[in-house]
Structures are given as structure tokens and as C-alpha cells.
Amino acid sequence: MINFDKFILANGLRVLVHQDTTTPMVAVNVLYDVGARDEDEAQTGFAHLFEHLMFGGSVNIPDYDEPLQMAGGENNAYTTNDFTNYYIQIPKENMETAFWLESDRMLSLAFSEKSLEVQRKVVSEEFKEHYINKPYGDVWKILRELTYTRHPYKWMTIGKELKHIEDARLPDVKAFFQKHYNPLNAILCVAGDVETETVKAMAEKWFGNIPSGIKYNRNLPLEPQQTEARKATVEADVPLDAFYKTWHIGGRLSDQYHAADIITEVMGSGQASRLYQELVKEKRLFSNIDCYHTGSLEPGIIVIEGKLVAGVAMEAAEAAVTEALDLLKKQGITEEELHKSINRLESMVAFEDMNLLARANNLAFYELLGDAQMMNTEMDRYSQVNIQQVNEAATQIFTEENSNTLYYLAKPK
């Protein structure tokens, strides 16, 4: 049970406080309810660009890292298609430094042509290194565009294309900041050996005077139900042929989500999974294979991906995957598989909850979902899933008309 208190400042900033008296450190987590899905299709990559810009200095603090390091703190951030998360871990006695730093950049980032140019180059190089020049680097660009036709999940977090980052201009960047990076659109979580009243006083002092901003109401285009299978084939300079297939599933709060998560555990999580045992160890069609889902807040996807053993025909590999899924739909999963999956998920959650930063991050995430208390009931939702629900979900999800297939072929030498 993760205990916490919650209060809301007059400007709309939601604040969560989790006390842990066993640690000398404090985690300060700021989650902004903005991700790649909130971008204009003609100007993508802005949420990720801000992950870099937010460390470029603010009006009163020209260098974000220096005062944090002097206070013994560490920081980082990450961006998803759904949200952006910034976090600091710092000794308890220097906690106020984290409040000072986070509030100042929320109040007013120091926008300059120089800072934008520096971070634009950094992100452009990241784009080239990981998504253009790297083997299989463009897989997710192709897969997203194949799988989504309308919803903004159809582009990657880093952006739809490099040109959008290269062409980012200061007025557009400023407008994006003013729209999304404000108290109404943020959740602050403080975890460690802290008292709620102390955090409340500090939050009021540092965040209380920041203008609330205008409430951003998300109105994204819905992805229509897929009624016809889509396929694509590409050739690239890669060592092995690779197979990718996606299927649409319900969003993070849908009835289908937890059953779909259990399916990915059974089918493709680790070497004991069905796909690995059958297609890697027994039939030796793949050198590795995985089945996972994107965990998206809005309707996401299940993915099966694997590298083929040299000489194996792509059609034979796909037929074996289809056969394994047909068996799943026909016979379902076993009681043992269900319990093993739930136990594995429970162990993962328990292990993650040992980490202070992870607790602060997760509390903020569940608050974004609707209620931080859901963090304490999540495993109950898994334990309530029965075999019939998992089998029904498998039958609903794994239809050919709901699928998108990518053959990623190695160019002949």
C-alpha cells in the first residue's frame, strides 16, 4: 500500500505527497499532461524537443544543472506520446533547490534563438543516429504510419520527420510552451522523508504565484475501427530479415487492457513464453521474438516482432505466428499460465515500488489517469481477470482485418 496525501493549489497545480522515512533522499517529480499526441501534424517532435529545452535555463536560473549538482541532486526526463515527465532526486535538506528549479522553468523558460539552435541540433543528431542511420531505426515510423490512419499516435515521439525539428521556430516553440507547460496541466509529486505541511508551504511559496494558464482540452481525432488488413514490405541494409505485426487494442482504462497485458505475458514475455518456446527453441524460425503492447492511454496496439533465422522464408515465419495465435484463440490460456502471468506482473510492480523515484513517477502517472489511488488497486484489477476474459480478448484482438504486417527484408548481399 502506497500512502499519500493530495492537495490542489489555487492555480490548479495538483500536488501529491508520499512519505517514506527510510531514505535521506527526496524525489521531486513533475509530470506535464502533454505528449507527442498533442502536436500539430505539420509540427511534430515539439514535446520531445521541450524535454531538451527545459534544461536550457530559465529567466532567473541560466544554468539548470549547476545549482542542482551543487546541492547533490540528479535529474532526468522522458517523453512519451501521452505525457512528459521530469524528475529530480536530491538530499532531503536541499529539497527546496528542486522546488526553486522546477517552479522557475514552469514560470518562464528562457527562450532564445541560441538555446533553440543548440537543442534543435541535439535532437536532430539524435533523430539521425537512432532513427535514420541505425539498422531497423525506421521501423516504428513505418509501423505507426501503417497502423494508425487518423490518430496522432501515427507519428513517433521524436517526430514524424527530421524536417519538423530542423524548421522549429521560436514563436511556435513559445506558443507550445504557453499552451501546455502551466499549473493546470501539471502534477507535482514529492516523495521521501517529508511532511505534507512542509511540502504544502514550499509548493505555495514556489508554485503558488505562477499563473494557472488556460485549461487545455484535448480533442484528438479518433482512430476508426480497422476493417481491412494492411501490409508493407521494405528492404534495408540490415543483417537479418525481421517480421512485425500489430493489432489494435483498447486504451489504458478500457476493460480489455489488463487481459491484453496478460496475453502479451503468456505469448511473448521472456524465454518461457509460448512464441519463444515454439518458434525459437523448437521450430528455429526466429532468432528472437517478442510480444508486447504500447501501454498507450488511448487505444494502443499489441506488437509481435522477431528477427528471422537466416534462410527462413518470411511467409513461413508469419504462418507459424498465425498458427500460434489460432491455437491461442481456439484453446485459450491455461489456469497455470494465468497465475504465472499475474504473479510475474505482481513481482515487477513490487520490485519497481522499492525505488523512491519510481513511486513518485507512478503516483503522478495514476493521477494523470484519473486518480493516484489507482496505483494501490492496479494488482486487484489483474487478479480479477479470469481465463474467459483473456480468451475473449484474444478472439477480439487477433483477427486478420485488425492487423498490420511489416516485412522488413535484408537487402541481398
Secondary structure, 3 states (H helix, E strand, C coil): CCCCEEEECCCCCEEEEEECCCCCEEEEEEEECCCHHHCECCECCHHHHHHHHCCCCECCCCCCHHHHHHCCCEEEEEECCCCEEEEEEEEHHHHHHHHHHHHHHHHCECCCHHHHHHHHHHHHHHHHHHHHCCCCCCHHHHHHHHHCCCCHHHCECCECCHHHHHCCCHHHHHHHHHHHCCHHHEEEEEEECCCHHHHHHHHHHHHCCCCCCCCCCCCCCCCCCCCCCEEEEEEECCCCCEEEEEEECCCCCCCCHHHHHHHHHHHHCCCCCHHHHHHHHHCCCEEEEEEEECCCCCCCEEEEEEEECCCCCHHHHHHHHHHHHHHHHHHCCCHHHHHHHHHHHHHHHHHHHCCHHHHHHHHHHHHHHCCCCHHHHHHHHHHCCCHHHHHHHHHHHCCHHHEEEEEEEECCC
